[in-house]
Amino acid sequence: MERKLTAIMFTDIVGYSRIMSNDEEKGLRLLNYQNEILLKIVGTHNGNILKKMGDALFVDFSSSINAIECAIALQNNLKEYNHKLSQDEQFLLRIGLHIGDVVIHGDDLFGEGINVAARLEPLAEPGGICMSQAFYDSVKVKSDFSAIRIGEVDLKNILEKYTLYKIPSFYVDNVIDSGLESTDGQFQMKYEIESIKKLPPPSRSIMDMSIIIISGYSLFLVITVFIMTSLIKTDRLRTEDLKNPGKILNELKNPTNNFTKHVKGLFNEDAKKHIESYNLSNSVNDTIKNIMRTELNRIIELGKINHNSEIIITLDIPKDIRSNLFDLHEKGSFSTETRLILGQIFYGSISKKPLNKFDMFMEIFPSLFRDLSSSIINVIAIISGIYFMSFSSIKITFRDIRDVDKILIHFVDQMGYKDPYMEKGQMIFKPSLFQILMWSSSSIKARIDGNSIYLIGNIPIIRKLEKMFQSHEI
């Protein structure tokens, strides 16, 4: 019985069974192209195709260097081919590599080395390469490639555990195929967590977001107050317009002429009761001042007093004031006209000049801002904003990481995120519109390094992912 040490390569088209069931013509076209490029590249690297099993190929090489260079050339050529096609027409290969002792029987090879290589191929990423420790050791100093150590894993129907190395997918700019189906068509969620470590967030910490959100929310309140004051008519009374509130109150409580009686008649009943019940021997308190100011503002805004009213016609006012009143009335500026008449009735206690926008903003802003900012709703909004928009970072280390990338994609998909893509060696998951609107979610960034996954994203999202990994652990 003849034996030899050989480098073994298994290849398989990702999702080929599904492609054939959906479009047989496309499946046969992909198979023909694979055979065309593979035969050429395998021959160039002194490989020997031993068996074709549908879309899967079994190849052996006399040199492990030839095997790894052939595998890399295959993935590069296929990437160039896919680049010219639409996403529906593209196809990906998984490649498994192992070096081991085999038995020669005619034109065929047998032995555990063949079985190991066959089990490694499904563990490769779509568009990537998976190899055993023995194969990696034989090529690591003689070939230019970068592989990630996965650690010891159990292989189906293989007694011994094997340490694996992976060359990630060559399609760093493309959307990743989640590859949730294993060789038997079932997604196997098997992993064991060794540790979970909280890491300092790379940016947007709670302190950073506190400063940003509180500053931003304060600006929002300032703009809100400014808009609110801008909508108010500018002929409202200022505090200093009531230069002698005691005199105004005395005239309203004991009207001596029809003008004052007319103004008092426009006050609401509650305001009249407060005025009547007030003891004029005491100084005018803030409550009465506010009542008078509110009612006078309402009368001004309604514009119910004008110089053409029968009651006002006999009002003894200077000619220039009467002329001004006539002009305001002709222009329809009844609020300003009413203000000017009130000033004449109360002998200048109400200024002739209305309050401008800026003065109104400066007068109203402190109290209105204080009321808005002290609202429990605003406090909750600020705290929620800080929590949902701050970043968190964790490192999850596993004993067995062969399917963790697929499991991560599965979990994030359940949370409503879009399919991931690769950027600068990281998987990027973009949030859906719902995630953005409901939770102000940002992208999730994931990086696999050896036996660990590094996750960066919004605090609640990362915490939810952490719990999902913990709850599904074997």
C-alpha positions as a Markdown table, in Angstrom:
| # | Residue | x | y | z |
|---|---|---|---|---|
| 1 | Met | 0.0 | 0.0 | 0.0 |
| 2 | Glu | 1.6 | 3.2 | -1.2 |
| 3 | Arg | 1.4 | 6.4 | 1.0 |
| 4 | Lys | 2.5 | 10.0 | 0.4 |
| 5 | Leu | 2.4 | 13.4 | 2.1 |
| 6 | Thr | 0.4 | 15.7 | 0.0 |
| 7 | Ala | -1.3 | 19.1 | 0.0 |
| 8 | Ile | -5.1 | 18.8 | -0.5 |
| 9 | Met | -7.6 | 21.4 | -1.7 |
| 10 | Phe | -11.3 | 21.2 | -1.7 |
| 11 | Thr | -13.5 | 23.9 | -3.4 |
| 12 | Asp | -17.2 | 24.5 | -3.4 |
| 13 | Ile | -19.5 | 27.2 | -5.0 |
| 14 | Val | -21.4 | 29.0 | -2.2 |
| 15 | Gly | -25.2 | 28.3 | -2.4 |
| 16 | Tyr | -24.9 | 26.3 | -5.5 |
| 17 | Ser | -27.9 | 24.0 | -4.7 |
| 18 | Arg | -30.1 | 27.1 | -4.3 |
| 19 | Ile | -28.8 | 28.6 | -7.6 |
| 20 | Met | -29.6 | 25.3 | -9.5 |
| 21 | Ser | -33.1 | 25.1 | -8.0 |
| 22 | Asn | -33.8 | 28.7 | -9.0 |
| 23 | Asp | -32.1 | 28.8 | -12.4 |
| 24 | Glu | -30.6 | 25.7 | -13.9 |
| 25 | Glu | -29.2 | 27.6 | -16.9 |
| 26 | Lys | -27.3 | 30.0 | -14.6 |
| 27 | Gly | -26.0 | 27.1 | -12.5 |
| 28 | Leu | -24.6 | 25.3 | -15.5 |
| 29 | Arg | -23.1 | 28.5 | -16.8 |
| 30 | Leu | -21.3 | 29.1 | -13.4 |
| 31 | Leu | -20.1 | 25.5 | -13.3 |
| 32 | Asn | -18.6 | 25.8 | -16.8 |
| 33 | Tyr | -16.8 | 29.0 | -15.9 |
| 34 | Gln | -15.5 | 27.5 | -12.7 |
| 35 | Asn | -14.1 | 24.5 | -14.6 |
| 36 | Glu | -12.6 | 26.8 | -17.2 |
| 37 | Ile | -10.6 | 29.0 | -14.9 |
| 38 | Leu | -9.9 | 26.3 | -12.3 |
| 39 | Leu | -8.4 | 23.9 | -14.9 |
| 40 | Lys | -6.1 | 26.6 | -16.2 |
| 41 | Ile | -5.0 | 27.9 | -12.7 |
| 42 | Val | -4.6 | 24.4 | -11.2 |
| 43 | Gly | -2.4 | 23.4 | -14.1 |
| 44 | Thr | -0.3 | 26.5 | -13.8 |
| 45 | His | 0.4 | 25.6 | -10.1 |
| 46 | Asn | 1.2 | 21.9 | -10.8 |
| 47 | Gly | -2.1 | 20.7 | -9.2 |
| 48 | Asn | -3.9 | 17.4 | -10.1 |
| 49 | Ile | -7.7 | 17.4 | -10.2 |
| 50 | Leu | -8.7 | 14.0 | -8.7 |
| 51 | Lys | -12.4 | 14.3 | -8.6 |
| 52 | Lys | -15.3 | 16.6 | -9.6 |
| 53 | Met | -18.4 | 16.3 | -7.4 |
| 54 | Gly | -21.0 | 18.6 | -9.0 |
| 55 | Asp | -19.8 | 22.1 | -8.1 |
| 56 | Ala | -17.1 | 20.7 | -5.6 |
| 57 | Leu | -13.6 | 19.9 | -6.7 |
| 58 | Phe | -10.9 | 17.7 | -5.0 |
| 59 | Val | -7.3 | 18.7 | -6.0 |
| 60 | Asp | -3.9 | 17.6 | -4.7 |
| 61 | Phe | -0.5 | 19.3 | -4.9 |
| 62 | Ser | 3.0 | 18.0 | -4.4 |
| 63 | Ser | 3.8 | 21.3 | -2.7 |
| 64 | Ser | 1.8 | 23.2 | -0.1 |
| 65 | Ile | 3.3 | 26.5 | -1.6 |
| 66 | Asn | 1.7 | 25.6 | -4.9 |
| 67 | Ala | -1.6 | 24.9 | -3.1 |
| 68 | Ile | -1.8 | 28.2 | -1.3 |
| 69 | Glu | -0.7 | 30.2 | -4.3 |
| 70 | Cys | -3.3 | 28.4 | -6.4 |
| 71 | Ala | -6.1 | 29.1 | -3.9 |
| 72 | Ile | -5.2 | 32.8 | -3.7 |
| 73 | Ala | -5.0 | 33.0 | -7.6 |
| 74 | Leu | -8.4 | 31.3 | -7.8 |
| 75 | Gln | -10.1 | 33.8 | -5.5 |
| 76 | Asn | -8.4 | 36.8 | -7.1 |
| 77 | Asn | -9.4 | 35.6 | -10.6 |
| 78 | Leu | -13.0 | 35.0 | -9.5 |
| 79 | Lys | -13.1 | 38.4 | -7.8 |
| 80 | Glu | -12.0 | 40.1 | -11.1 |
| 81 | Tyr | -14.6 | 38.1 | -12.9 |
| 82 | Asn | -17.4 | 39.0 | -10.5 |
| 83 | His | -16.5 | 42.7 | -10.6 |
| 84 | Lys | -17.8 | 42.9 | -14.1 |
| 85 | Leu | -21.1 | 41.3 | -13.3 |
| 86 | Ser | -24.3 | 42.3 | -11.5 |
| 87 | Gln | -24.7 | 41.0 | -8.0 |
| 88 | Asp | -27.3 | 38.4 | -9.2 |
| 89 | Glu | -24.8 | 36.9 | -11.6 |
| 90 | Gln | -21.8 | 36.8 | -9.3 |
| 91 | Phe | -20.8 | 33.6 | -7.4 |
| 92 | Leu | -18.3 | 32.9 | -4.6 |
| 93 | Leu | -16.0 | 30.0 | -3.8 |
| 94 | Arg | -15.1 | 28.5 | -0.4 |
| 95 | Ile | -11.7 | 26.8 | -0.3 |
| 96 | Gly | -10.3 | 24.3 | 2.3 |
| 97 | Leu | -6.6 | 23.4 | 2.5 |
| 98 | His | -4.8 | 20.7 | 4.5 |
| 99 | Ile | -1.5 | 18.8 | 4.3 |
| 100 | Gly | -1.5 | 15.2 | 5.5 |
| 101 | Asp | -0.6 | 11.6 | 4.9 |
| 102 | Val | -2.8 | 9.8 | 2.3 |
| 103 | Val | -3.1 | 6.3 | 0.8 |
| 104 | Ile | -2.8 | 6.0 | -3.0 |
| 105 | His | -5.2 | 3.6 | -4.6 |
| 106 | Gly | -5.1 | 3.7 | -8.4 |
| 107 | Asp | -5.8 | 7.3 | -9.5 |
| 108 | Asp | -7.6 | 8.1 | -6.2 |
| 109 | Leu | -6.5 | 9.1 | -2.7 |
| 110 | Phe | -7.9 | 8.1 | 0.7 |
| 111 | Gly | -7.2 | 8.7 | 4.3 |
| 112 | Glu | -8.0 | 11.1 | 7.2 |
| 113 | Gly | -6.1 | 13.9 | 5.5 |
| 114 | Ile | -8.8 | 13.9 | 2.7 |
| 115 | Asn | -11.6 | 14.0 | 5.3 |
| 116 | Val | -10.0 | 16.9 | 7.2 |
| 117 | Ala | -9.6 | 19.0 | 4.0 |
| 118 | Ala | -13.3 | 18.3 | 3.1 |
| 119 | Arg | -14.4 | 19.4 | 6.6 |
| 120 | Leu | -12.3 | 22.6 | 6.4 |
| 121 | Glu | -13.9 | 23.9 | 3.2 |
| 122 | Pro | -17.4 | 24.7 | 4.6 |
| 123 | Leu | -15.8 | 26.7 | 7.4 |
| 124 | Ala | -14.2 | 29.1 | 5.0 |
| 125 | Glu | -15.9 | 32.5 | 4.5 |
| 126 | Pro | -17.7 | 33.0 | 1.2 |
| 127 | Gly | -14.9 | 34.1 | -1.1 |
| 128 | Gly | -12.3 | 33.1 | 1.5 |
| 129 | Ile | -9.9 | 30.3 | 2.4 |
| 130 | Cys | -9.7 | 28.0 | 5.5 |
| 131 | Met | -6.6 | 25.9 | 6.3 |
| 132 | Ser | -5.3 | 23.6 | 9.1 |
| 133 | Gln | -2.5 | 24.4 | 11.5 |
| 134 | Ala | -0.2 | 21.9 | 9.7 |
| 135 | Phe | -0.8 | 23.5 | 6.3 |
| 136 | Tyr | -0.3 | 27.0 | 7.7 |
| 137 | Asp | 3.0 | 26.1 | 9.4 |
| 138 | Ser | 4.3 | 24.7 | 6.1 |
| 139 | Val | 3.6 | 28.0 | 4.1 |
| 140 | Lys | 3.6 | 30.9 | 6.6 |
| 141 | Val | 7.2 | 31.9 | 6.0 |
| 142 | Lys | 7.3 | 31.1 | 2.3 |
| 143 | Ser | 4.2 | 32.9 | 0.9 |
| 144 | Asp | 2.8 | 36.4 | 1.1 |
| 145 | Phe | -0.7 | 36.2 | 2.8 |
| 146 | Ser | -2.4 | 37.2 | 6.0 |
| 147 | Ala | -4.4 | 34.6 | 8.0 |
| 148 | Ile | -6.4 | 34.8 | 11.2 |
| 149 | Arg | -6.0 | 32.1 | 13.9 |
| 150 | Ile | -9.4 | 30.6 | 14.8 |
| 151 | Gly | -8.3 | 28.2 | 17.5 |
| 152 | Glu | -9.2 | 24.5 | 18.2 |
| 153 | Val | -12.4 | 23.3 | 16.7 |
| 154 | Asp | -14.2 | 20.0 | 16.4 |
| 155 | Leu | -14.6 | 18.7 | 12.9 |
| 156 | Lys | -17.5 | 16.4 | 12.0 |
| 157 | Asn | -16.6 | 12.7 | 12.2 |
| 158 | Ile | -13.0 | 13.6 | 13.0 |
| 159 | Leu | -11.7 | 12.5 | 16.4 |
| 160 | Glu | -8.9 | 14.9 | 16.8 |
| 161 | Lys | -9.4 | 18.7 | 17.3 |
| 162 | Tyr | -7.8 | 21.0 | 14.7 |
| 163 | Thr | -6.5 | 24.5 | 15.0 |
| 164 | Leu | -7.7 | 26.5 | 12.0 |
| 165 | Tyr | -6.5 | 29.6 | 10.2 |
| 166 | Lys | -8.7 | 31.7 | 7.9 |
| 167 | Ile | -7.9 | 34.1 | 5.0 |
| 168 | Pro | -10.9 | 36.4 | 5.1 |
| 169 | Ser | -13.2 | 36.9 | 2.1 |
| 170 | Phe | -11.5 | 38.6 | -0.8 |
| 171 | Tyr | -14.6 | 40.7 | -1.4 |
| 172 | Val | -13.9 | 43.5 | 1.1 |
| 173 | Asp | -15.9 | 46.1 | -0.8 |
| 174 | Asn | -19.0 | 43.9 | -1.3 |
| 175 | Val | -22.0 | 43.0 | 0.8 |
| 176 | Ile | -21.3 | 39.8 | 2.8 |
| 177 | Asp | -23.3 | 36.7 | 2.3 |
| 178 | Ser | -24.5 | 35.7 | 5.7 |
| 179 | Gly | -23.9 | 32.0 | 4.9 |
| 180 | Leu | -26.4 | 30.8 | 7.5 |
| 181 | Glu | -26.7 | 27.3 | 6.0 |
| 182 | Ser | -24.2 | 24.6 | 6.9 |
| 183 | Thr | -23.5 | 21.7 | 4.7 |
| 184 | Asp | -26.6 | 19.9 | 5.9 |
| 185 | Gly | -28.8 | 22.9 | 5.2 |
| 186 | Gln | -29.2 | 23.7 | 8.9 |
| 187 | Phe | -27.7 | 26.7 | 10.7 |
| 188 | Gln | -25.8 | 25.4 | 13.7 |
| 189 | Met | -25.6 | 28.0 | 16.5 |
| 190 | Lys | -22.8 | 26.4 | 18.5 |
| 191 | Tyr | -20.2 | 28.4 | 20.4 |
| 192 | Glu | -18.8 | 28.9 | 23.8 |
| 193 | Ile | -17.9 | 32.3 | 25.3 |
| 194 | Glu | -14.6 | 32.5 | 27.2 |
| 195 | Ser | -14.9 | 36.1 | 28.4 |
| 196 | Ile | -16.7 | 39.4 | 27.8 |
| 197 | Lys | -14.7 | 42.6 | 28.4 |
| 198 | Lys | -15.9 | 46.2 | 28.4 |
| 199 | Leu | -13.6 | 48.5 | 26.4 |
| 200 | Pro | -13.3 | 52.3 | 26.4 |
| 201 | Pro | -15.4 | 53.6 | 23.6 |
| 202 | Pro | -13.4 | 55.0 | 20.7 |
| 203 | Ser | -15.5 | 58.2 | 20.6 |
| 204 | Arg | -18.9 | 59.6 | 21.7 |
| 205 | Ser | -18.6 | 58.5 | 25.4 |
| 206 | Ile | -21.3 | 59.4 | 27.9 |
| 207 | Met | -19.4 | 62.5 | 28.9 |
| 208 | Asp | -18.9 | 63.7 | 25.3 |
| 209 | Met | -22.6 | 63.1 | 24.5 |
| 210 | Ser | -23.7 | 64.8 | 27.7 |
| 211 | Ile | -21.9 | 68.0 | 26.6 |
| 212 | Ile | -23.2 | 67.7 | 23.0 |
| 213 | Ile | -26.8 | 66.9 | 23.8 |
| 214 | Ile | -27.2 | 69.4 | 26.7 |
| 215 | Ser | -25.7 | 72.2 | 24.5 |
| 216 | Gly | -27.8 | 71.2 | 21.5 |
| 217 | Tyr | -30.9 | 70.9 | 23.6 |
| 218 | Ser | -30.3 | 74.3 | 25.2 |
| 219 | Leu | -29.9 | 75.8 | 21.7 |
| 220 | Phe | -33.1 | 74.1 | 20.7 |
| 221 | Leu | -35.0 | 75.7 | 23.7 |
| 222 | Val | -33.5 | 79.1 | 22.8 |
| 223 | Ile | -34.7 | 78.8 | 19.3 |
| 224 | Thr | -38.1 | 77.6 | 20.5 |
| 225 | Val | -38.5 | 80.5 | 22.8 |
| 226 | Phe | -37.4 | 82.9 | 20.1 |
| 227 | Ile | -40.0 | 81.5 | 17.7 |
| 228 | Met | -42.7 | 81.7 | 20.4 |
| 229 | Thr | -41.9 | 85.3 | 21.1 |
| 230 | Ser | -41.8 | 86.1 | 17.4 |
| 231 | Leu | -45.3 | 84.9 | 17.0 |
| 232 | Ile | -46.5 | 87.3 | 19.7 |
| 233 | Lys | -47.6 | 90.7 | 18.5 |
| 234 | Thr | -45.0 | 93.4 | 19.2 |
| 235 | Asp | -47.5 | 95.9 | 20.7 |
| 236 | Arg | -47.6 | 94.0 | 24.0 |
| 237 | Leu | -47.0 | 95.7 | 27.3 |
| 238 | Arg | -43.6 | 95.6 | 29.0 |
| 239 | Thr | -43.2 | 95.5 | 32.7 |
| 240 | Glu | -42.0 | 99.1 | 32.7 |
| 241 | Asp | -45.0 | 100.2 | 30.7 |
| 242 | Leu | -47.1 | 100.0 | 33.9 |
| 243 | Lys | -45.2 | 103.0 | 35.3 |
| 244 | Asn | -47.7 | 103.6 | 38.1 |
| 245 | Pro | -49.9 | 100.4 | 38.5 |
| 246 | Gly | -51.4 | 101.9 | 41.7 |
| 247 | Lys | -52.8 | 104.8 | 39.8 |
| 248 | Ile | -54.2 | 102.5 | 37.1 |
| 249 | Leu | -55.7 | 100.2 | 39.7 |
| 250 | Asn | -57.3 | 103.2 | 41.5 |
| 251 | Glu | -58.8 | 104.5 | 38.3 |
| 252 | Leu | -60.1 | 101.1 | 37.4 |
| 253 | Lys | -61.6 | 100.5 | 40.8 |
| 254 | Asn | -63.3 | 103.9 | 41.0 |
| 255 | Pro | -63.9 | 105.0 | 37.3 |
| 256 | Thr | -64.5 | 108.8 | 37.1 |
| 257 | Asn | -65.2 | 108.9 | 33.4 |
| 258 | Asn | -66.7 | 106.9 | 30.6 |
| 259 | Phe | -63.3 | 106.1 | 29.1 |
| 260 | Thr | -62.1 | 104.2 | 32.2 |
| 261 | Lys | -65.5 | 102.5 | 32.6 |
| 262 | His | -65.3 | 101.3 | 29.0 |
| 263 | Val | -61.8 | 99.8 | 29.6 |
| 264 | Lys | -62.9 | 98.2 | 32.8 |
| 265 | Gly | -65.9 | 96.7 | 31.0 |
| 266 | Leu | -63.6 | 94.9 | 28.7 |
| 267 | Phe | -61.9 | 93.1 | 31.6 |
| 268 | Asn | -63.1 | 89.5 | 32.3 |
| 269 | Glu | -65.2 | 88.9 | 35.4 |
| 270 | Asp | -62.4 | 87.3 | 37.5 |
| 271 | Ala | -60.1 | 90.2 | 36.8 |
| 272 | Lys | -62.9 | 92.6 | 37.9 |
| 273 | Lys | -63.4 | 90.7 | 41.1 |
| 274 | His | -59.7 | 90.9 | 42.0 |
| 275 | Ile | -59.6 | 94.6 | 41.3 |
| 276 | Glu | -62.8 | 95.3 | 43.4 |
| 277 | Ser | -61.5 | 93.2 | 46.3 |
| 278 | Tyr | -58.1 | 94.8 | 46.4 |
| 279 | Asn | -57.3 | 97.2 | 49.3 |
| 280 | Leu | -55.9 | 100.3 | 47.8 |
| 281 | Ser | -54.2 | 101.3 | 51.0 |
| 282 | Asn | -51.6 | 98.5 | 50.3 |
| 283 | Ser | -49.0 | 98.4 | 47.7 |
| 284 | Val | -49.9 | 96.7 | 44.4 |
| 285 | Asn | -48.7 | 93.1 | 44.6 |
| 286 | Asp | -47.4 | 91.0 | 41.7 |
| 287 | Thr | -50.6 | 89.1 | 41.3 |
| 288 | Ile | -52.7 | 92.2 | 40.6 |
| 289 | Lys | -49.9 | 93.6 | 38.3 |
| 290 | Asn | -50.0 | 90.4 | 36.3 |
| 291 | Ile | -53.8 | 90.4 | 36.1 |
| 292 | Met | -53.9 | 94.0 | 34.8 |
| 293 | Arg | -51.0 | 93.4 | 32.4 |
| 294 | Thr | -52.7 | 90.3 | 31.0 |
| 295 | Glu | -56.0 | 92.0 | 30.6 |
| 296 | Leu | -54.6 | 95.1 | 29.0 |
| 297 | Asn | -52.5 | 93.0 | 26.6 |
| 298 | Arg | -55.7 | 91.1 | 25.6 |
| 299 | Ile | -57.6 | 94.4 | 25.0 |
| 300 | Ile | -54.6 | 95.7 | 22.9 |
| 301 | Glu | -54.5 | 92.5 | 20.8 |
| 302 | Leu | -58.3 | 92.6 | 20.2 |
| 303 | Gly | -58.0 | 96.3 | 19.2 |
| 304 | Lys | -61.4 | 97.0 | 20.7 |
| 305 | Ile | -60.8 | 100.7 | 21.5 |
| 306 | Asn | -60.4 | 103.2 | 18.6 |
| 307 | His | -60.8 | 106.9 | 18.3 |
| 308 | Asn | -64.0 | 106.6 | 16.3 |
| 309 | Ser | -65.9 | 105.0 | 19.2 |
| 310 | Glu | -68.6 | 107.2 | 20.6 |
| 311 | Ile | -67.0 | 107.0 | 24.0 |
| 312 | Ile | -63.6 | 108.0 | 22.8 |
| 313 | Ile | -64.7 | 110.9 | 20.5 |
| 314 | Thr | -64.8 | 113.4 | 23.4 |
| 315 | Leu | -61.4 | 112.3 | 24.8 |
| 316 | Asp | -59.3 | 115.4 | 25.4 |
| 317 | Ile | -56.1 | 114.6 | 23.6 |
| 318 | Pro | -53.5 | 116.7 | 21.7 |
| 319 | Lys | -54.0 | 117.2 | 18.0 |
| 320 | Asp | -50.9 | 115.3 | 17.0 |
| 321 | Ile | -52.0 | 112.3 | 19.0 |
| 322 | Arg | -55.5 | 112.5 | 17.4 |
| 323 | Ser | -53.9 | 112.7 | 13.9 |
| 324 | Asn | -51.7 | 109.7 | 14.7 |
| 325 | Leu | -54.8 | 107.8 | 15.9 |
| 326 | Phe | -56.5 | 108.6 | 12.6 |
| 327 | Asp | -53.6 | 107.4 | 10.5 |
| 328 | Leu | -53.4 | 104.1 | 12.6 |
| 329 | His | -57.1 | 103.6 | 12.1 |
| 330 | Glu | -56.9 | 104.1 | 8.4 |
| 331 | Lys | -54.0 | 101.6 | 8.1 |
| 332 | Gly | -56.0 | 99.0 | 10.2 |
| 333 | Ser | -53.4 | 99.1 | 13.0 |
| 334 | Phe | -56.2 | 98.8 | 15.6 |
| 335 | Ser | -53.9 | 97.1 | 18.3 |
| 336 | Thr | -51.4 | 100.0 | 18.2 |
| 337 | Glu | -54.2 | 102.5 | 18.1 |
| 338 | Thr | -55.8 | 100.9 | 21.2 |
| 339 | Arg | -52.4 | 101.0 | 23.0 |
| 340 | Leu | -52.0 | 104.7 | 22.3 |
| 341 | Ile | -55.6 | 105.4 | 23.6 |
| 342 | Leu | -54.9 | 103.4 | 26.8 |
| 343 | Gly | -51.8 | 105.5 | 27.4 |
| 344 | Gln | -53.9 | 108.7 | 27.1 |
| 345 | Ile | -56.6 | 107.3 | 29.4 |
| 346 | Phe | -54.1 | 106.4 | 32.1 |
| 347 | Tyr | -52.1 | 109.6 | 31.5 |
| 348 | Gly | -49.0 | 108.1 | 30.0 |
| 349 | Ser | -48.7 | 105.1 | 32.4 |
| 350 | Ile | -48.6 | 103.0 | 29.2 |
| 351 | Ser | -45.8 | 104.0 | 26.8 |
| 352 | Lys | -46.7 | 104.9 | 23.2 |
| 353 | Lys | -44.0 | 102.7 | 21.7 |
| 354 | Pro | -44.8 | 99.0 | 21.4 |
| 355 | Leu | -42.3 | 96.3 | 22.6 |
| 356 | Asn | -40.0 | 95.2 | 19.8 |
| 357 | Lys | -39.1 | 91.6 | 19.1 |
| 358 | Phe | -35.7 | 91.6 | 20.7 |
| 359 | Asp | -36.9 | 93.4 | 23.8 |
| 360 | Met | -39.8 | 90.9 | 24.1 |
| 361 | Phe | -37.4 | 88.0 | 23.7 |
| 362 | Met | -35.0 | 89.3 | 26.4 |
| 363 | Glu | -37.9 | 89.9 | 28.8 |
| 364 | Ile | -39.8 | 86.6 | 28.3 |
| 365 | Phe | -36.8 | 84.3 | 27.7 |
| 366 | Pro | -35.5 | 83.8 | 31.3 |
| 367 | Ser | -38.8 | 82.7 | 32.8 |
| 368 | Leu | -39.9 | 80.7 | 29.7 |
| 369 | Phe | -36.6 | 79.0 | 29.3 |
| 370 | Arg | -36.6 | 78.1 | 33.0 |
| 371 | Asp | -40.1 | 76.6 | 32.7 |
| 372 | Leu | -39.2 | 74.6 | 29.6 |
| 373 | Ser | -35.9 | 73.3 | 30.8 |
| 374 | Ser | -37.2 | 72.3 | 34.2 |
| 375 | Ser | -40.0 | 70.2 | 32.6 |
| 376 | Ile | -39.6 | 66.5 | 33.5 |
| 377 | Ile | -40.2 | 65.7 | 29.8 |
| 378 | Asn | -37.1 | 67.6 | 28.8 |
| 379 | Val | -35.0 | 66.0 | 31.5 |
| 380 | Ile | -36.1 | 62.6 | 30.3 |
| 381 | Ala | -35.4 | 63.6 | 26.7 |
| 382 | Ile | -31.9 | 64.7 | 27.6 |
| 383 | Ile | -31.1 | 61.5 | 29.6 |
| 384 | Ser | -32.6 | 59.3 | 26.9 |
| 385 | Gly | -30.6 | 61.1 | 24.2 |
| 386 | Ile | -27.3 | 60.7 | 26.1 |
| 387 | Tyr | -28.0 | 57.0 | 26.7 |
| 388 | Phe | -29.2 | 56.1 | 23.2 |
| 389 | Met | -26.5 | 58.1 | 21.3 |
| 390 | Ser | -23.4 | 57.3 | 23.3 |
| 391 | Phe | -21.1 | 54.6 | 22.1 |
| 392 | Ser | -20.1 | 51.4 | 23.9 |
| 393 | Ser | -17.4 | 48.9 | 22.9 |
| 394 | Ile | -17.0 | 45.3 | 24.0 |
| 395 | Lys | -14.7 | 42.4 | 23.3 |
| 396 | Ile | -16.2 | 38.9 | 23.3 |
| 397 | Thr | -13.7 | 36.0 | 23.3 |
| 398 | Phe | -14.8 | 32.5 | 22.3 |
| 399 | Arg | -13.3 | 29.1 | 22.6 |
| 400 | Asp | -14.7 | 28.1 | 19.2 |
| 401 | Ile | -15.2 | 30.9 | 16.6 |
| 402 | Arg | -15.8 | 29.1 | 13.4 |
| 403 | Asp | -19.5 | 30.3 | 12.9 |
| 404 | Val | -19.5 | 33.4 | 15.1 |
| 405 | Asp | -19.4 | 35.8 | 12.2 |
| 406 | Lys | -22.6 | 34.1 | 10.8 |
| 407 | Ile | -24.2 | 34.2 | 14.2 |
| 408 | Leu | -23.4 | 37.9 | 14.6 |
| 409 | Ile | -25.0 | 38.6 | 11.2 |
| 410 | His | -28.0 | 36.6 | 12.2 |
| 411 | Phe | -28.5 | 38.5 | 15.5 |
| 412 | Val | -28.0 | 41.9 | 14.0 |
| 413 | Asp | -30.5 | 41.0 | 11.2 |
| 414 | Gln | -33.1 | 40.1 | 13.9 |
| 415 | Met | -32.6 | 43.7 | 15.3 |
| 416 | Gly | -33.7 | 45.2 | 11.9 |
| 417 | Tyr | -30.3 | 46.3 | 10.6 |
| 418 | Lys | -29.3 | 46.0 | 6.9 |
| 419 | Asp | -26.9 | 43.4 | 5.4 |
| 420 | Pro | -23.3 | 44.1 | 6.4 |
| 421 | Tyr | -20.4 | 45.1 | 4.1 |
| 422 | Met | -16.7 | 45.2 | 4.7 |
| 423 | Glu | -14.7 | 48.4 | 5.2 |
| 424 | Lys | -11.1 | 48.6 | 6.4 |
| 425 | Gly | -11.2 | 45.1 | 7.8 |
| 426 | Gln | -14.5 | 45.6 | 9.7 |
| 427 | Met | -18.0 | 44.5 | 9.1 |
| 428 | Ile | -20.3 | 47.5 | 9.0 |
| 429 | Phe | -24.0 | 47.1 | 9.8 |
| 430 | Lys | -26.1 | 50.1 | 8.8 |
| 431 | Pro | -29.4 | 50.8 | 10.7 |
| 432 | Ser | -32.7 | 50.8 | 9.0 |
| 433 | Leu | -34.8 | 54.0 | 8.9 |
| 434 | Phe | -37.0 | 52.6 | 11.7 |
| 435 | Gln | -33.9 | 52.1 | 13.9 |
| 436 | Ile | -32.7 | 55.7 | 13.2 |
| 437 | Leu | -36.1 | 57.3 | 13.9 |
| 438 | Met | -37.0 | 55.2 | 17.0 |
| 439 | Trp | -33.6 | 54.8 | 18.7 |
| 440 | Ser | -31.2 | 57.3 | 16.9 |
| 441 | Ser | -29.1 | 54.2 | 16.1 |
| 442 | Ser | -25.7 | 54.5 | 14.4 |
| 443 | Ser | -23.9 | 51.8 | 12.5 |
| 444 | Ile | -22.5 | 48.7 | 14.3 |
| 445 | Lys | -18.9 | 48.0 | 13.6 |
| 446 | Ala | -17.5 | 44.5 | 14.2 |
| 447 | Arg | -14.0 | 43.2 | 13.8 |
| 448 | Ile | -12.8 | 39.5 | 14.2 |
| 449 | Asp | -9.3 | 39.2 | 15.6 |
| 450 | Gly | -8.2 | 35.6 | 16.4 |
| 451 | Asn | -10.7 | 34.2 | 18.8 |
| 452 | Ser | -12.4 | 37.5 | 19.6 |
| 453 | Ile | -15.0 | 39.8 | 18.2 |
| 454 | Tyr | -14.8 | 43.5 | 18.9 |
| 455 | Leu | -18.2 | 45.4 | 18.7 |
| 456 | Ile | -18.7 | 49.1 | 18.7 |
| 457 | Gly | -22.1 | 50.9 | 18.6 |
| 458 | Asn | -24.8 | 52.6 | 20.5 |
| 459 | Ile | -25.0 | 51.5 | 24.2 |
| 460 | Pro | -28.5 | 49.8 | 24.1 |
| 461 | Ile | -27.7 | 48.1 | 20.8 |
| 462 | Ile | -24.4 | 46.6 | 22.0 |
| 463 | Arg | -25.9 | 45.6 | 25.3 |
| 464 | Lys | -28.7 | 43.8 | 23.5 |
| 465 | Leu | -26.2 | 42.0 | 21.2 |
| 466 | Glu | -24.2 | 41.0 | 24.3 |
| 467 | Lys | -27.3 | 39.5 | 25.9 |
| 468 | Met | -28.2 | 37.7 | 22.6 |
| 469 | Phe | -24.8 | 36.1 | 22.5 |
| 470 | Gln | -25.0 | 35.0 | 26.2 |
| 471 | Ser | -28.6 | 33.6 | 25.9 |
| 472 | His | -27.7 | 31.4 | 22.9 |
| 473 | Glu | -24.4 | 30.1 | 24.2 |
| 474 | Ile | -24.1 | 26.3 | 24.6 |
